[in-house]
Amino acid sequence: MNAPFSRPDSAAEALPPAFLVGLIGSGIQASRSPALHEAEGAAQGFRYLYRLFDLDVLGGGVESLPRLLELAEALGFAGLNITHPCKQAVLPLLHEVSADARALGAVNTVVLRGGRRIGHNTDHSGFAEGFRRGLPDAAMGEVVQLGAGGAGAAVAHAALTLGTGRLTLLDRDADRAEALAAQLNAHFGAGRARAATDIAAAMRGADGLIHATPTGMAKYPGLPLPEELLHPGLWVAEVVYVPLETALLRAARARGCRVVDGGGMAVFQAVGAFRLFTGAEPDAERMLRHFQRMMAAAT
């Protein structure tokens, strides 16, 4: 098993496996990933350290990615999680990309092994598991999704895999929504996805709404759509998890919508990332319980 920051002498053989991992993204100081990963590592008997590379703190943007990847390699990191705004920008910097990540066009997990950078995506499986648990009987005929970036691509694939009849995509960048719709139709079949620009029209007759933009985070407060477009009978699925109860979820609950927060996606994408970083099987239920305790303590 890879032990990237173990002592190089013979005494290291008596020590448990060790892993140094991290997260690259913007505005990530409130991330629960370090505590979530480190708690599971401790439960597995590992020496496990999870560090943040916050672009806002470091004073850079996506142009910092090459330098940060080189630094992580030099320091012996086993891998990195990648979040907004880097999930697509990291692709050309990798030596290898898993089939899932290539199909999604986005990477949220990079394994660093043997001098190679291998990209994966655990966002789609994380969202799917959280959705199945939170809204197991949701109607999936017509679904609207806000956001077509890195997280949006993963969530859109998950939504269609879960049985969405037609997915309507809206994004601040209309070309990005068009490109994702074309990619989805090529993968899932013609007519399964479409891009739109009129959110009010898209919401008419929708069974559910998926929110896959950073709006609602502390750095991007507010609602991603006019509140009056929410109505009883609509379900709402969120990807933001800090705060767990976003402005969107509060408004949706007040208008009688069934909701699922972003906590499930956060936990189950971490389950997949932990498995990739360590080669060990994480205890998903234990990680979920730990996440719930953390979020309860923060309120």
HELIX and SHEET records of a PDB file:
HELIX    1   1 SER A   10  ALA A   14  5                                   5    
HELIX    2   2 SER A   33  ALA A   43  1                                  11    
HELIX    3   3 LEU A   55  LEU A   58  1                                   4    
HELIX    4   4 VAL A   62  SER A   64  5                                   3    
HELIX    5   5 LEU A   65  LEU A   75  1                                  11    
HELIX    6   6 LEU A   91  LEU A   93  5                                   3    
HELIX    7   7 ALA A   99  LEU A  104  1                                   6    
HELIX    8   8 ASP A  123  GLY A  134  1                                  12    
HELIX    9   9 GLY A  150  THR A  161  1                                  12    
HELIX   10  10 ALA A  174  PHE A  188  1                                  15    
HELIX   11  11 ILE A  199  MET A  203  1                                   5    
HELIX   12  12 GLU A  227  LEU A  229  5                                   3    
HELIX   13  13 ALA A  247  ALA A  254  1                                   8    
HELIX   14  14 GLY A  263  THR A  278  1                                  16    
HELIX   15  15 ALA A  284  ALA A  298  1                                  15    
SHEET    1   A 6 ARG A  47  ASP A  54  0                                        
SHEET    2   A 6 ALA A  18  GLY A  25  1                                        
SHEET    3   A 6 GLY A  79  ILE A  82  1                                        
SHEET    4   A 6 THR A 109  ARG A 113 -1                                        
SHEET    5   A 6 ARG A 116  HIS A 120 -1                                        
SHEET    6   A 6 GLU A  96  VAL A  97  1                                        
SHEET    1   B 6 ALA A 193  ALA A 195  0                                        
SHEET    2   B 6 ARG A 166  LEU A 170  1                                        
SHEET    3   B 6 GLU A 142  LEU A 146  1                                        
SHEET    4   B 6 GLY A 208  HIS A 211  1                                        
SHEET    5   B 6 TRP A 235  GLU A 238  1                                        
SHEET    6   B 6 ARG A 258  VAL A 260  1                                        
END                                                                             
